[in-house]
């Protein structure tokens, strides 16, 4: 998942469970003391790690060898839209009721991520470049959730401890870092991960300062305004941006050398462009989290109207109020070409996001139901995002884009699509569950144990890095 699990941790806190505590059968039991943390379920953790390594090797074989052939993309828009229609019909058949019907329930935000991610993936698979502007809005929706979910969690729980931060950063980056090491790609190839990491840390910092005053709406609003001003200074004043990200090792972390676009000599260009496109929408997410009680009251008041005709009229009026700016945005912004649109996107992407939130939660019936198929897929967005490069499609090589399709059944596009997609989603779900299990096994819940755990993990990483450098020296390969 590209969004930190803020709402999950809020639910844990309400139930009296510690933040980040295991929630799945794969996850080890709760920990108590470093000795127990080191000794318990070692065999289970080793099995999880071994399976994880197996999928990394499988990914390498699919993308970096000729074991599986590659083929050209199928770019027919009609095929794309018919497939998307079939998926939507299947999703409609998975309609379920939310556990807790409310505005932006957890199932609903996962559903939102799920359907956006699916269209994002199909956009790449079928090379539907004409949908570029819509995909930019979907990515803004993901980043909005980073601000919304983290603000909601930190404000309600007050947990700013190192354990929570390490668990979040592990979830966002562990799989990405392993893939970068295995394939020798730069971190910025998977720009979603560093972007969400940065904005997650910014939310943490904004609420960590004077944390005892977070319950005061005026203070919280002041923090949001200050964050907006600081972000504008960081991104819109070039010397500030270069000073902030130009020092090593941070520059090396976010630098990118695109083999397909060698004309970009500035190695920070990609980072500034990618993260800059959505530099404000996460702050709008923080504002939405602050205003959530007000929205809930207003929508609740509409639903409480006794007369059905008045209630329908009120809902219709609210829908028109939400749609009016969205219609203007489509006419004035969305329909522009991609370059003109990109220039306006950072300042206007909040409009379709706000419209979607209001329309999706307008009535009690909409708030109380969700599409399970999309919700399920919304849980594995990080894994499907990364693995689309290397299992569903094939890249051009080092730091490469997924320009080709993985071909298992030659000459039969749809049969090949079904086979490869089944393997791709299966591996994505397995990697998601293994990452969660490894996080719970490697990051202790007890803050007193955290330094020793991080020291052990650092030593292990250093040993693996040393072994890798030794092997490269003995068995040099071309880049």
ABEGO torsion letter per residue (X at the ends): XABBBAAAAAAAAAAGBBBGBBABAABBBBBBEAAAAAABGAAAAAAAAAAAAAAAAAAAAAAABAABBBBBBBABAAAAAAAAAAAAAAAAAABBBBABBBBGBAAAAAAAAAAAAAAAAAAAAAGBAAAAAAAAAAAAAAAAAAAAAAAAAAAAAGBABAAAAAAAAAAAAAAAAAAAAAAGBBAAABAAAAAAAAAAAAAAAAAABGAAAAABAAAAAAAAAAAAAAAAAAAABAAAAAAAAABOAAAAAABBBBAABAABABAAAAAAAAAAAAAAAAAAAAAAAAAAAAAAAAAAAAAABABAAAAAAAAAAAAAAAAAAAAAAAAAAAABBAAAAAAAAAAAAAAAAAAAAAAAAABAAAAABBBAAAAAAAAAAAAAAAAAAAAABBBAEBGBBBABBBBABBGBAAAAAAAAAAAAAAAAAAAAAAAAAAAAAABBABAAAAAAAAAAAAAAAAAAAAAAAAAAAABBBBX
